[in-house]
Amino acid sequence: DNILATMAAKLLVQNGQYFLIGGEYVGPSGTISSDDMIGEVSVQGKPPSRETFNIIKGVFSSRNENFQARDFEIFEDTNAISQDDNEKSTADLQLNLVTSGAQALALAKITLRRQRYYTKVSMTCNLKVFKYKVGDTVYIDHPQYNFGSRKFEIVDMKMNFGPDPTVEVLCQETDQSIYADN
């Protein structure tokens, strides 16, 4: 986890293969439409407020101070605080392998912004979606849900074998603004 945190990365698994996805925005590579979906679509919205935060603080190992743990600048997301009815909630981030205060602050901003895009979509799809892989960004087009131009990162895919094979897909909302202004 410490190594992943140094680059805002995620380690994802698909069909026994590991994928390391670095902390950068990748635009959509296609659309998963209702024609690709089989059965119910499950949408998980905003988690309980105790699971989200709008302020982030933490420590890094300062190369300028003999790699001693030092606090990086606290980041308060004023838009997120406003969305949370001005209730402040703080997360603490340990960046033990980061040696720059500026890099630690940039990673903290990504961590905070990433969890603010909380919508998750779970669906069973036909084999057409197998052209995508974990880590790809897609649009989701379904008449029941007005996702519009919102983008989703595929965070999990599982193949269901049988007479009529299907693919279980889990997507997490994402946006290029998560990585902006760093």
MODATA-V566362 format. One record per pair of residues at least 12 apart in sequence whose C-alpha atoms are under 6 Angstrom apart, sorted by the first residue. I is the first residue (numbers start at 0). J is the second residue. Records with the same first field share a line. If there is no record, write none. Layout:
BEGIN
I=J  J
END
This chain:
BEGIN
5=97
6=22
7=22
8=20  21  22
24=175
27=136  137
28=137
29=137
30=137  138  139
31=139
32=139  140  141
33=141
35=124  125
36=123  124
37=123  124
40=121  122
41=120  121
42=119  120
43=118  119
44=118
45=117
52=88  89
53=76  79  80  88
54=74  75  89
55=73  74  89  90  91
56=73  91
57=70  91  92  93
58=70  71  93  94
59=94  95  97
60=95  97  98
61=98  99
62=98
71=100
105=181
109=177  178
112=177
113=177
116=172  173
118=171  172
119=170  171
120=169  170
121=168  169
122=167  168
123=166  167
124=165  166
125=165
126=165
133=153  154  155
134=152  153  154
135=152  153
136=151  152
137=150  151
138=150
150=172  173
151=170  171  172  173
152=170  171
153=169  170
154=169  170
155=168  169
156=168
END
